[in-house]
Amino acid sequence: MSTLLECATQIGQVVGEHRGRGLSGRRPTQYHLDVAADEVALRVLVGAGYRVMSEESGLSGAGQITVVVDPIDGSTNCDRGVPFYATSLAALSGDELIAGVVVNLVTGTTYAAERGAGATRDGAPICTSAHTGIAGAIIGFSGTPARHLGWAQSRALGAASLEICLVADGSLDAYAVAQRSTLHPWDYLAGALIVRESGGRVGEYDGAELVTIEDVGRRFAAAASEGLLEELLVAGLV
């Protein structure tokens, strides 16, 4: 866990030098700040003996533990000056998700969880809102829902890992993809563990396996309770 936290800290120290430089030109939607952050992540994580799966550079290193990392989740927010972006790191032993860290690089707020040990925000235990249905819920989305299903308010904040953690600490009641939007493992794995350890539930609209290190899209949903998750999955939000 300490290495994951150190990785996020060091990324936060270099991001400001590259904010506003725009796209790297190396691949679609990649910013210069993504490249710089990835270099830090590989130096810290591979140097500590982990195998790494990064959004920016794929698989690197070797080790019994694999860390799936999004060096900057919300890189468009970061580059354009929208103060909502994070580093997301999830540690897996084989196919078991064992630890997750998401650090808000603007505020320093740190969400963390280890399997079976609960979830924390800045070291203090957290739990979900326990909201039980879509009616009256505050829901975050990736993509735009095709129809309104009775939630009270919605948000689209642009950094999935942080939005998932807002479900874990009760700020949001749920977070979900919509209109065939998908997330990748580096977007959701750390947050998924943090939600589970805070008493929430996660799922996938098509029933696909969420715990993977493959570069695949998943139709992810996280909710404060089993009842709310089931309503979301049944609704489909396509």
C-alpha positions, 0 to 999 in steps of 0.5 A, spaced: 500 500 500 505 504 501 508 504 494 501 505 491 501 511 495 508 514 494 506 513 486 500 517 486 504 522 491 510 523 486 505 523 480 502 529 483 509 533 484 510 533 476 503 534 473 503 541 474 509 542 469 505 539 463 498 542 464 496 546 458 501 543 453 495 539 450 495 532 446 502 528 445 500 526 438 502 519 440 496 516 440 488 519 440 486 522 447 493 522 450 496 528 453 503 530 454 501 530 462 499 523 461 506 521 458 510 524 464 505 521 469 506 514 466 514 515 466 513 516 474 508 510 475 513 505 471 519 508 475 516 507 482 512 501 481 516 497 476 522 499 480 519 496 487 518 489 483 511 490 481 508 488 474 504 494 471 498 494 467 498 502 465 493 505 460 498 509 457 504 504 456 501 497 457 504 491 460 511 492 463 515 489 469 515 482 472 512 480 479 507 476 483 503 482 484 500 486 478 498 494 479 493 496 474 494 504 474 491 510 470 496 515 472 492 521 470 484 519 470 481 525 468 486 528 464 482 532 459 480 535 466 487 536 468 490 539 462 484 544 461 484 546 468 478 543 471 479 541 478 477 534 478 482 528 476 486 523 480 491 517 480 488 510 480 492 504 482 489 497 483 493 491 486 492 484 484 494 477 486 493 473 480 485 474 479 484 477 486 483 484 487 487 485 493 488 493 494 486 499 491 488 507 492 485 513 488 488 520 490 485 526 488 491 530 485 487 537 486 485 536 494 490 530 496 484 526 498 486 519 498 481 513 498 484 506 500 482 499 501 485 492 502 480 486 501 477 484 507 479 490 511 474 496 509 475 502 506 478 509 508 478 516 506 484 520 508 485 514 513 478 515 516 473 509 515 467 510 510 461 507 508 456 508 502 449 512 503 445 505 503 440 508 498 436 503 496 433 505 489 433 509 483 428 514 486 431 520 489 438 518 488 444 522 486 447 518 480 454 520 476 454 518 469 459 516 464 455 518 458 448 521 457 442 516 459 437 516 454 431 517 458 430 519 465 428 513 470 426 518 477 433 519 480 433 526 483 440 529 480 445 527 476 453 528 475 458 527 469 464 529 472 469 526 468 474 522 472 471 515 473 475 513 479 474 519 483 466 518 481 466 511 483 469 513 490 464 518 491 459 512 491 464 509 497 463 515 501 456 516 500 457 523 496 453 519 490 448 514 491 451 510 484 455 511 478 454 508 472 455 508 464 450 510 459 449 510 452 453 504 450 459 508 454 464 503 457 470 504 462 477 500 462 480 496 468 484 502 470 478 506 470 474 502 475 478 497 479 481 501 484 474 504 485 470 497 485 474 495 491 473 501 495 466 501 494 465 493 496 469 495 502 465 500 504 459 496 503 456 498 496 456 493 490 458 493 483 456 490 477 457 489 469 451 490 465 452 485 460 455 480 465 462 480 463 468 479 468 470 486 471 477 483 474 481 483 468 488 486 466 486 486 459 485 492 455 477 491 454 471 496 455 466 494 461 459 497 462 460 498 469 456 500 475 457 501 482 451 503 487 450 504 495 446 498 495 444 491 492 437 494 491 440 500 487 445 496 483 439 491 481 435 497 479 440 500 475 442 493 471 435 492 470 434 499 467 440 498 462 441 505 461 442 504 454 
